[in-house]
Amino acid sequence: MKNPFTEHPETLNETYLEHMLAALTISGLMLLAGSACLIHSVFPFLFTNFANDTVQKLNKFYESRKAG
């Protein structure tokens, strides 16, 4: 029987805990980038590159973790 907690992480050659840490890191960066966007919408002179830079870093991180 397949274990739903490890099936997906194994496709990325990660343990459950490694995958959880990666997901928590990604979610934290996304929350920071989203918060920066909210602040930037009111104060356009703040965080002018933060969200874009974070998205680019996240994309590189995702590309490096692709299954297979």
N, C-alpha and C positions, 0 to 999 in steps of 0.2 A: 504494500500500500504506500502511495506517495505521501510524503510529509509536506503539507502546505507551507510550513515555516522554513523549509530548506530547499524546496524544489526550485524556486526562482533564484535565490542566491547561488546555488550550485551552477546555474547556467552562466554565471559571471565568475566562476571559480573563487567564490567567497564563502566564508562561513556565515551563519546567521548573525553573529555578533559583528563581523566585519561589514556585512551589508547594512546592519542597523546603524553603525557608526557613520557609514557613507551617507545613508539617507538622512540622518540627523544633521550632518554637516551641510548637505545640499539644502535642506529645509531652512536651516539657519541663515545661509547665504541668501536664499530667496526672500526670506523675511526682511533681512537687512536691505536688500536691493529695493524691495517694495516700499519699505519705510522711506528710503532715500528718494524714491520717485514721488511719494506723497509730499514730502518736505519740498522737493524741487518744484512741484506744481505751484506752490505758494511763493517760494523764494527761488526764482529761476537761476540765481547766481550761486546757489549752493548745490553740491553734489552733481555737477554738470556732466561728469563722466562715470560716476560710481556705478550706476545701474548697468550701463552699457559694458563697462569693464567686467563687472560681475557676471553678466550673461555670457560674455565671451569665455571667461574662465570656466564657467559651468559647462559650456559646450565642449571645451577641450577635455574636461574631466569625464563627461559622458562618452565622448569618442574613445577615450582610453580604456573605458570599462565595457565596451560592447561585447556581447556574447559571441562565442565562437572564436 
